């Protein structure tokens, strides 16, 4: 049995042990947070931006998407269609009516996150109440990754017109707080939100020098050639 006079010692001991750190749950009113969706869509935008659609500009294109199996599949398809239309391509429903067959697949689309918290969670003390949660330092980093492959071939000659190998891009969002001050934001998604909406989640935001941490890892040379009619 613990005497009443020993409660302060118990509280101090518990607080010292719990200062190793803890993680917090994500909060959202939908099944996926807006940040998670922005991380993925931003990485997809960056990945598709690396593909050169010039060789098939102005062509009749059939987009084949049955090999595409990943999260946010519809966004990838519609963004690819938008890229084709921007290059004055005519989208065809049937391969027989097209000049170019464009296939698209994914090698990895998703998010990762790292959280570091130095502090103490709330400590219940029974009838004496509880010791509130204390955060000394909190750092969070979330990353979105998109690895895509696009292959375009001339339907009649079977010659490759687009052979991107694969393009890999990554977006990120970081924020940290110290002793209740902050948060301080940085990363490509925070910059994108600030640029397009003019708003920020915080008064302090560190602009990212390179707003898109992306990698162009193309397997081999691009043998694409312009379509001659």
Number of C-alpha atoms within 10 A of each C-alpha: 3 7 6 7 8 9 13 11 10 13 15 12 11 16 19 12 10 16 16 12 16 15 13 9 5 7 9 10 7 7 7 11 12 11 17 18 16 19 25 26 23 22 30 28 18 23 23 23 14 18 21 15 21 16 17 26 18 16 21 19 28 24 22 18 15 9 10 18 14 15 14 14 14 12 14 23 16 11 15 21 18 13 17 22 15 12 16 15 20 17 17 17 12 12 16 12 13 19 21 29 24 22 18 19 20 20 15 14 22 20 18 12 13 11 15 15 20 18 21 21 19 13 15 13 14 7 6 8 9 12 16 11 11 15 18 15 16 21 16 15 17 19 22 25 25 28 22 23 20 18 18 25 20 18 18 11 9 11 15 19 23 26 21 24 17 23 25 25 26 25 27 27 21 21 20 19 17 15 11 12 10 16 18 17 24 21 24 24 27 26 24 16 14 15 11 8 8 9 12 15 13 11 10 12 18 13 14 15 11 10 16 19 16 18 15 16 14 16 11 10 9 14 11 20 13 12 16 7 5
